[in-house]
Amino acid sequence: MTDAPQTAAAPASASAEPTTIAVAHGDGIGPEIMEATLRILEAAGAPLRYDTVEVGEAVYKSGHTSGIAPESWDTIRKHKVLLKAPITTPQGGGYKSLNVTLRKSLGMFANVRPVQSFAPYVASPHPRIDLVIVRENEEDTYAGIEHRQTTEVYQTLKLITRPGSEAIVRYAFEYARAHDRQRVTCMTKDNIMKLTDGLFHKVFDEIAAEYPEIEADHRIIDIGAALVGARPDAFDVIVAPNLYGDILSDIAAEASGSVGLAGSANVGTEVAMFEAVHGSAPDIAGQGVANPSGLLRGAVMMLDHLNHDRIAETVENAWLATLEAGVHTGDVAGEHTTKQVGTSAFADAVIARLGETPSELPAAHYSDASVSVAVHPTPRVEKQLVGVDVFLDWAEGDRHPDRIGTALQAQDGEGLRLKLITNRGVKVFPDGLPETFWTDHWRCRFVATGASVTPRQVVALLGRLTEAGFDVIKTENLYTFDGERAYSLAQGE
């Protein structure tokens, strides 16, 4: 079985002295599966104490838009380990994702999701899956920076940083080395997003060269995701930016047989959080039928993180033996089910098998290896301003690009000239095609007539545009870094 991740946040060695962790019981089925999980841990002799924190729906509704009470931050930061059941985010606007808030605020940059199949005891179309997805946890579109800019157009910002990319890629290779994995596959869409995804791929190639004993390859995310769904057993470790990693994780977990069996670790240099992958399932809450396996497997990853490796093995092997015995909750019941049980009875069955090992499924084994990755800032390089993209809200008349283009050319001067205009990324002026659809959102690229321009010249241009009656909604400066262009070309440029 796959070893769980560890970072510098884990203690140097296991101790007989109980470790206090923060525990969030969650919403929906959360309290039920947490109660079952903690009973199993206690029966296994896990040396843990619990400090309960309040997060989730009730906290949201009390006025905390992030879903966590202020005092809970101190508790989590004090204990540095959180075991969290699923929570419910109220419907409607104004509520932030609790998971995203926790991950980003506490620097948990790596999301690690081991995915295995347990065939034939849990039905799976892919009976040999054993892969680990290492997902960047803080950046990408999950920065949550969005704007409505015109009547018709909305935007979200995709942020990829070199330090963030270096940290997660190096974590993936260190994880592979520590846990005897043979290959790391990177997935991006850098054939389209050449700067953001291109940076992630470039960093991957740089770091892969430092691990010659580990095979490294890259897949474009669309075919990569298709392959994870069709042939997941062909992968070993996958590393990806935030959004792609999120999608890949659920594809892989479902291909293995059930998302309900998957646990998840969120780790950083100081704090770690462990949870189930699935949601709070309010439709079955209180019925005693929920499967606690996802949270239990998250707890096993936590035990390994805390260097309680033998207890982690004991718990997971008892869980595997329970699956082999055909004692299943309803969500995974099937041909090999001998007894269908509810949440509490499933926990009892696992407890009854503590000390057993599975006879056919691979037994769990957790090594003492750990993974520790530091995040470093990138050295500064020479940066030169060479132009500006000015975004306008413009919908006059028939919206013909030649009209806005001619009007903007009249504002050339003071070291800047209009080079082109795009609409939804496609060049429409000069020499656009009549078939192109135009919205009310226009990117107007002004470039330096010389080697560079100054910020004052850009401000003067914006003043001229405003005086001419244009609605400037956003600007993006165009730079070179060490002489290399650092902005995308327009389609058709």
C-alpha positions as CSV (number, residue, x, y, z in Angstrom):
1,M,0.0,0.0,0.0
2,T,1.1,3.6,-0.5
3,D,2.9,5.4,2.2
4,A,1.5,8.7,3.5
5,P,3.3,12.0,3.1
6,Q,5.4,13.5,5.7
7,T,7.1,16.9,6.0
8,A,9.2,18.8,8.5
9,A,6.1,19.3,10.5
10,A,6.2,15.7,11.7
11,P,8.1,14.8,14.9
12,A,11.5,13.1,14.6
13,S,10.3,9.9,16.1
14,A,7.2,8.2,17.6
15,S,6.7,8.8,21.3
16,A,4.7,7.0,24.0
17,E,3.5,10.5,25.2
18,P,0.1,11.1,23.6
19,T,0.0,13.6,20.8
20,T,-2.8,16.2,20.8
21,I,-4.4,16.9,17.5
22,A,-7.2,19.3,16.4
23,V,-10.4,17.5,15.4
24,A,-13.3,19.0,13.4
25,H,-16.5,16.8,13.4
26,G,-18.0,18.5,10.4
27,D,-21.5,18.5,9.0
28,G,-23.9,16.0,7.4
29,I,-22.4,12.6,7.9
30,G,-19.3,14.1,9.4
31,P,-20.1,13.5,13.1
32,E,-21.0,9.9,12.4
33,I,-17.9,8.9,10.4
34,M,-15.7,10.8,12.8
35,E,-17.1,9.0,15.8
36,A,-16.5,5.7,14.0
37,T,-13.0,6.7,13.0
38,L,-12.0,7.8,16.5
39,R,-13.3,4.6,18.0
40,I,-11.1,2.5,15.7
41,L,-8.1,4.7,16.5
42,E,-8.7,4.3,20.2
43,A,-9.1,0.5,19.9
44,A,-5.9,0.3,18.0
45,G,-4.0,2.1,20.8
46,A,-3.2,5.3,18.9
47,P,-1.6,7.6,21.5
48,L,-3.7,10.6,20.6
49,R,-5.7,13.3,22.5
50,Y,-8.3,15.5,20.8
51,D,-9.0,19.2,20.9
52,T,-12.3,19.9,19.1
53,V,-12.5,22.9,16.8
54,E,-15.7,24.4,15.3
55,V,-15.8,24.7,11.5
56,G,-18.5,24.4,8.9
57,E,-22.1,25.2,8.3
58,A,-23.0,26.5,11.8
59,V,-19.9,28.7,11.8
60,Y,-20.7,30.1,8.4
61,K,-24.3,30.9,9.5
62,S,-23.0,32.6,12.7
63,G,-21.3,35.3,10.5
64,H,-17.9,33.9,9.7
65,T,-17.8,33.8,5.9
66,S,-14.7,31.5,5.9
67,G,-16.5,28.8,7.9
68,I,-14.0,28.8,10.8
69,A,-14.2,30.5,14.2
70,P,-11.3,32.8,15.1
71,E,-10.3,30.8,18.1
72,S,-10.1,27.6,16.0
73,W,-7.1,29.1,14.1
74,D,-5.1,29.2,17.3
75,T,-6.0,25.6,18.2
76,I,-5.0,24.3,14.8
77,R,-1.7,26.3,14.7
78,K,-0.9,25.1,18.2
79,H,-1.3,21.4,17.5
80,K,-0.2,21.6,13.8
81,V,-2.3,18.6,12.8
82,L,-6.0,18.7,12.0
83,L,-8.3,15.6,11.4
84,K,-11.3,17.1,9.6
85,A,-14.7,15.5,8.7
86,P,-16.5,16.8,5.6
87,I,-18.3,20.1,6.0
88,T,-21.3,21.8,4.3
89,T,-20.9,25.2,2.7
90,P,-24.3,27.1,2.7
91,Q,-25.8,27.8,-0.7
92,G,-25.7,31.3,-2.0
93,G,-22.9,33.9,-2.5
94,G,-20.6,35.3,0.1
95,Y,-19.2,32.1,1.5
96,K,-15.5,31.2,1.1
97,S,-14.3,27.6,0.7
98,L,-13.1,26.5,4.1
99,N,-10.6,24.0,2.6
100,V,-9.1,26.6,0.3
101,T,-8.8,29.1,3.3
102,L,-7.2,26.5,5.5
103,R,-4.7,25.3,2.9
104,K,-3.6,28.7,1.8
105,S,-3.6,30.5,5.2
106,L,-1.6,27.7,6.8
107,G,0.8,27.0,3.9
108,M,-0.3,23.5,3.2
109,F,1.0,23.6,-0.4
110,A,0.8,19.8,-1.2
111,N,-2.4,17.8,-1.5
112,V,-1.5,14.1,-1.6
113,R,-4.1,11.6,-2.6
114,P,-3.2,7.9,-2.9
115,V,-5.6,5.9,-5.0
116,Q,-5.8,2.1,-5.0
117,S,-8.3,-0.4,-6.2
118,F,-9.5,-3.2,-3.9
119,A,-10.9,-5.6,-6.4
120,P,-12.5,-8.0,-6.4
121,Y,-13.9,-7.1,-2.9
122,V,-14.9,-3.6,-4.1
123,A,-15.9,-3.6,-7.7
124,S,-13.6,-1.7,-10.0
125,P,-13.2,-1.5,-13.8
126,H,-9.5,-1.1,-13.1
127,P,-8.4,-3.7,-10.6
128,R,-4.7,-2.8,-10.5
129,I,-4.7,0.9,-9.7
130,D,-1.9,2.0,-7.3
131,L,-1.1,5.7,-8.0
132,V,-0.5,8.9,-6.0
133,I,-1.7,12.3,-7.2
134,V,0.4,15.2,-5.8
135,R,-1.6,18.4,-6.4
136,E,-0.4,21.9,-5.9
137,N,-2.7,23.3,-3.2
138,E,-2.5,27.1,-3.0
139,E,-2.3,28.7,-6.5
140,D,-3.8,28.5,-9.9
141,T,-7.5,29.6,-10.4
142,Y,-8.0,28.7,-6.7
143,A,-6.6,32.1,-5.9
144,G,-10.3,33.0,-6.2
145,I,-9.5,36.4,-7.9
146,E,-12.5,37.1,-10.2
147,H,-14.1,40.2,-11.7
148,R,-17.0,41.1,-13.8
149,Q,-15.6,43.7,-16.2
150,T,-18.3,44.4,-18.7
151,T,-22.0,43.6,-19.3
152,E,-20.9,40.4,-21.1
153,V,-17.5,39.4,-19.8
154,Y,-16.2,37.9,-16.5
155,Q,-12.6,36.9,-15.7
156,T,-10.7,34.8,-13.3
157,L,-7.0,35.1,-12.7
158,K,-4.8,32.0,-13.0
159,L,-1.7,32.5,-10.8
160,I,1.3,30.2,-11.1
161,T,4.5,31.0,-9.3
162,R,8.0,29.7,-9.6
163,P,8.4,29.1,-5.8
164,G,5.0,27.3,-5.7
165,S,5.9,25.1,-8.7
166,E,9.3,24.3,-7.4
167,A,7.9,23.3,-4.0
168,I,5.2,20.9,-5.4
169,V,7.4,19.4,-8.1
170,R,10.2,18.7,-5.7
171,Y,7.7,17.3,-3.2
172,A,6.5,14.8,-5.9
173,F,10.0,13.6,-6.6
174,E,11.0,13.4,-3.0
175,Y,7.8,11.5,-2.3
176,A,8.6,9.1,-5.1
177,R,12.2,8.6,-3.9
178,A,11.1,8.1,-0.2
179,H,8.4,5.6,-1.1
180,D,10.2,3.7,-3.9
181,R,8.0,5.0,-6.7
182,Q,9.5,4.6,-10.2
183,R,7.9,7.4,-12.3
184,V,6.6,10.9,-11.9
185,T,4.2,12.3,-14.6
186,C,3.5,16.0,-15.0
187,M,0.2,17.2,-16.5
188,T,-0.3,20.7,-17.8
189,K,-1.9,22.5,-20.7
190,D,1.2,24.4,-21.8
191,N,0.4,24.1,-25.5
192,I,-2.2,26.8,-24.8
193,M,-1.2,28.5,-21.6
194,K,2.5,28.9,-22.5
195,L,3.5,31.2,-19.6
196,T,1.6,29.8,-16.6
197,D,1.5,26.1,-17.4
198,G,4.7,26.6,-19.4
199,L,6.4,27.6,-16.2
200,F,5.1,24.6,-14.3
201,H,6.4,22.2,-17.1
202,K,9.7,24.0,-17.3
203,V,10.3,23.7,-13.5
204,F,9.3,20.0,-13.7
205,D,11.9,19.4,-16.4
206,E,14.6,21.3,-14.4
207,I,13.9,19.4,-11.2
208,A,13.4,16.0,-12.9
209,A,17.1,16.2,-14.0
210,E,18.1,16.1,-10.3
211,Y,16.5,12.7,-9.9
212,P,18.0,10.5,-12.7
213,E,16.9,7.3,-11.0
214,I,13.2,8.3,-11.3
215,E,11.5,8.2,-14.8
216,A,9.9,11.5,-15.7
217,D,7.4,12.3,-18.4
218,H,4.8,15.0,-19.3
219,R,1.2,14.7,-20.6
220,I,-1.1,17.4,-21.9
221,I,-3.9,17.5,-19.3
222,D,-6.8,16.6,-21.7
223,I,-5.3,13.4,-22.9
224,G,-3.7,12.8,-19.5
225,A,-7.1,13.0,-17.8
226,A,-8.6,10.6,-20.4
227,L,-5.8,8.1,-19.8
228,V,-6.3,8.3,-16.0
229,G,-9.9,7.4,-16.6
230,A,-9.2,4.7,-19.1
231,R,-5.9,3.2,-18.0
232,P,-5.1,4.5,-14.5
233,D,-2.9,1.5,-13.7
234,A,-0.4,3.0,-16.2
235,F,0.5,5.8,-13.8
236,D,2.6,5.9,-10.6
237,V,2.9,9.4,-9.3
238,I,1.2,12.4,-11.0
239,V,2.0,16.0,-10.2
240,A,-0.2,18.8,-11.5
241,P,-1.3,22.4,-10.8
242,N,-4.3,22.9,-8.5
243,L,-7.3,22.7,-10.8
244,Y,-6.0,19.8,-12.9
245,G,-4.9,17.9,-9.8
246,D,-8.4,18.4,-8.2
247,I,-10.1,16.9,-11.3
248,L,-7.6,14.1,-11.7
249,S,-8.0,13.1,-8.1
250,D,-11.7,12.5,-8.5
251,I,-11.4,10.8,-11.8
252,A,-8.8,8.4,-10.4
253,A,-10.7,7.7,-7.2
254,E,-13.9,6.9,-9.1
255,A,-12.0,4.7,-11.5
256,S,-10.7,2.7,-8.5
257,G,-14.2,1.8,-7.4
258,S,-15.5,4.6,-5.1
259,V,-14.6,8.2,-4.1
260,G,-16.0,7.2,-0.7
261,L,-12.9,5.1,0.0
262,A,-10.3,7.8,-0.7
263,G,-8.4,9.8,2.0
264,S,-6.5,13.0,1.5
265,A,-3.5,14.7,3.1
266,N,-2.8,18.4,2.9
267,V,0.7,19.1,4.1
268,G,3.1,22.0,4.5
269,T,6.3,22.8,6.4
270,E,4.3,23.6,9.6
271,V,0.8,22.3,9.5
272,A,-1.0,19.2,8.1
273,M,-4.7,18.4,7.6
274,F,-6.2,15.0,6.9
275,E,-9.6,14.3,5.6
276,A,-11.8,12.2,3.3
277,V,-12.1,13.2,-0.3
278,H,-15.9,13.0,-0.4
279,G,-18.4,15.6,0.8
280,S,-20.8,15.9,3.7
281,A,-23.7,13.9,2.0
282,P,-26.5,15.7,4.0
283,D,-29.1,13.5,2.2
284,I,-28.0,10.4,4.3
285,A,-27.0,12.3,7.4
286,G,-28.3,10.7,10.7
287,Q,-29.3,7.4,9.0
288,G,-26.2,5.5,10.2
289,V,-25.4,4.2,6.8
290,A,-22.4,6.3,5.8
291,N,-19.1,4.7,4.9
292,P,-16.3,5.9,7.3
293,S,-13.5,4.5,5.1
294,G,-12.4,7.7,3.5
295,L,-11.9,9.5,6.8
296,L,-10.4,6.4,8.3
297,R,-7.8,6.3,5.5
298,G,-7.1,10.0,6.0
299,A,-6.5,9.2,9.7
300,V,-4.1,6.4,8.8
301,M,-2.2,8.9,6.7
302,M,-2.1,11.1,9.8
303,L,-0.8,8.3,11.9
304,D,2.1,7.8,9.5
305,H,2.7,11.5,9.4
306,L,3.0,11.4,13.2
307,N,5.4,8.5,12.9
308,H,3.0,6.0,14.4
309,D,3.8,3.7,11.5
310,R,3.0,0.4,13.2
311,I,-0.4,1.6,14.4
312,A,-1.1,2.9,10.9
313,E,-0.3,-0.5,9.5
314,T,-2.5,-2.2,12.1
315,V,-5.5,0.0,11.4
316,E,-5.2,-0.3,7.6
317,N,-4.6,-4.0,7.6
318,A,-7.7,-4.5,9.8
319,W,-9.7,-2.4,7.3
320,L,-8.4,-4.4,4.4
321,A,-9.3,-7.7,6.2
322,T,-12.8,-6.3,6.8
323,L,-13.2,-5.7,3.0
324,E,-11.9,-9.2,2.3
325,A,-14.4,-10.6,4.8
326,G,-17.2,-9.0,2.7
327,V,-18.4,-6.7,5.5
328,H,-19.4,-3.6,3.5
329,T,-21.4,-0.5,3.8
330,G,-24.2,0.0,1.2
331,D,-22.2,2.3,-1.1
332,V,-19.7,-0.4,-2.0
333,A,-21.9,-3.6,-1.5
334,G,-21.8,-6.0,-4.3
335,E,-21.0,-9.5,-5.5
336,H,-18.4,-10.1,-2.7
337,T,-20.5,-8.7,0.1
338,T,-21.4,-11.2,2.8
339,K,-22.8,-8.7,5.3
340,Q,-24.1,-5.2,4.6
341,V,-23.7,-3.0,7.6
342,G,-24.0,0.6,8.7
343,T,-21.4,3.1,10.0
344,S,-21.1,1.9,13.5
345,A,-21.2,-1.8,12.7
346,F,-18.5,-1.3,10.1
347,A,-16.3,0.3,12.7
348,D,-17.0,-2.7,15.0
349,A,-16.0,-5.0,12.3
350,V,-12.7,-3.2,11.7
351,I,-12.0,-3.2,15.5
352,A,-12.7,-6.9,15.7
353,R,-10.0,-7.5,13.1
354,L,-7.2,-5.4,14.6
355,G,-4.1,-7.5,14.5
356,E,-5.2,-9.3,11.3
357,T,-3.7,-8.9,7.8
358,P,-5.4,-9.4,4.5
359,S,-4.9,-12.7,2.8
360,E,-5.2,-11.5,-0.8
361,L,-5.0,-7.8,-1.0
362,P,-1.5,-6.3,-0.5
363,A,-0.9,-5.7,3.2
364,A,-0.2,-2.2,4.3
365,H,3.4,-1.2,5.1
366,Y,4.5,2.3,6.1
367,S,8.2,3.1,6.1
368,D,10.1,5.6,8.3
369,A,10.9,7.7,5.2
370,S,9.9,11.3,5.3
371,V,9.5,14.1,2.8
372,S,10.7,17.6,3.6
373,V,10.6,20.5,1.1
374,A,11.5,24.1,1.7
375,V,10.0,27.0,-0.3
376,H,12.5,29.5,-1.5
377,P,12.0,32.9,-3.2
378,T,13.2,33.3,-6.7
379,P,16.3,35.6,-7.4
380,R,15.4,38.9,-9.0
381,V,16.1,39.5,-12.7
382,E,16.2,42.5,-14.9
383,K,12.7,43.7,-15.8
384,Q,11.9,46.2,-18.5
385,L,8.5,47.8,-19.4
386,V,7.9,47.6,-23.1
387,G,4.2,48.3,-23.5
388,V,0.7,47.9,-22.0
389,D,-2.5,46.0,-22.7
390,V,-5.4,48.3,-22.1
391,F,-8.8,46.6,-21.7
392,L,-11.9,48.6,-22.7
393,D,-15.6,48.2,-22.2
394,W,-16.9,49.4,-25.6
395,A,-20.2,48.5,-27.4
396,E,-20.9,51.4,-29.7
397,G,-23.0,51.0,-32.8
398,D,-22.3,47.7,-34.6
399,R,-19.1,47.2,-32.5
400,H,-16.9,47.0,-35.6
401,P,-13.3,46.7,-34.7
402,D,-12.2,49.2,-37.3
403,R,-14.2,52.0,-35.6
404,I,-12.5,51.5,-32.2
405,G,-9.2,50.8,-33.8
406,T,-9.2,54.1,-35.8
407,A,-10.3,56.0,-32.7
408,L,-7.5,54.5,-30.6
409,Q,-4.8,55.2,-33.2
410,A,-5.6,58.8,-32.7
411,Q,-4.3,58.5,-29.1
412,D,-0.8,57.3,-30.2
413,G,2.1,59.3,-28.9
414,E,4.6,59.9,-26.1
415,G,6.5,56.7,-26.9
416,L,3.5,54.4,-27.3
417,R,1.5,53.2,-30.4
418,L,-1.4,50.9,-30.9
419,K,-0.2,47.6,-32.3
420,L,-3.4,45.5,-32.3
421,I,-6.8,44.8,-30.7
422,T,-8.1,41.4,-29.7
423,N,-11.6,40.2,-28.6
424,R,-11.6,37.1,-26.4
425,G,-7.9,36.6,-27.4
426,V,-8.4,36.7,-31.2
427,K,-6.9,39.6,-33.2
428,V,-9.6,41.7,-34.7
429,F,-7.7,44.9,-35.6
430,P,-5.9,45.4,-37.9
431,D,-7.0,42.9,-40.6
432,G,-9.5,40.9,-38.5
433,L,-11.9,38.4,-40.0
434,P,-15.6,39.3,-40.4
435,E,-16.7,35.9,-39.0
436,T,-15.2,36.6,-35.6
437,F,-17.8,37.3,-32.9
438,W,-17.2,40.5,-30.9
439,T,-18.2,41.0,-27.3
440,D,-18.0,44.4,-25.4
441,H,-14.6,43.5,-24.0
442,W,-11.5,44.7,-26.0
443,R,-7.8,44.2,-25.3
444,C,-5.8,47.0,-26.9
445,R,-2.1,46.5,-27.1
446,F,0.1,49.6,-27.1
447,V,3.8,49.0,-27.5
448,A,6.9,51.1,-27.1
449,T,8.1,53.0,-30.2
450,G,11.6,52.7,-28.7
451,A,13.3,50.2,-26.6
452,S,11.1,50.8,-23.5
453,V,8.6,53.1,-21.9
454,T,8.2,54.5,-18.4
455,P,5.2,54.1,-16.1
456,R,4.6,57.9,-16.5
457,Q,4.1,57.4,-20.3
458,V,1.6,54.6,-19.6
459,V,-0.3,56.8,-17.2
460,A,-0.3,59.6,-19.8
461,L,-1.8,57.2,-22.3
462,L,-4.5,56.2,-19.9
463,G,-5.3,59.9,-19.3
464,R,-5.7,60.5,-23.1
465,L,-8.0,57.5,-23.4
466,T,-10.1,58.6,-20.6
467,E,-10.3,62.2,-22.0
468,A,-11.4,60.7,-25.3
469,G,-14.3,58.9,-23.6
470,F,-13.0,55.4,-23.4
471,D,-14.0,53.2,-20.4
472,V,-10.7,51.7,-19.2
473,I,-11.5,48.7,-17.1
474,K,-8.1,47.1,-16.6
475,T,-4.4,47.3,-17.7
476,E,-1.6,44.8,-17.8
477,N,1.9,46.1,-18.3
478,L,4.0,44.3,-20.8
479,Y,7.5,43.4,-19.6
480,T,10.6,41.6,-20.7
481,F,12.6,39.7,-18.0
482,D,16.3,39.4,-18.8
483,G,15.4,40.4,-22.3
484,E,12.8,37.6,-22.8
485,R,9.2,38.5,-23.7
486,A,7.0,37.8,-20.7
487,Y,3.5,38.2,-22.2
488,S,1.5,36.0,-24.5
489,L,1.1,36.8,-28.2
490,A,-2.5,37.3,-29.4
491,Q,-4.1,34.6,-31.6
492,G,-3.3,35.8,-35.1
493,E,-0.5,38.2,-34.0
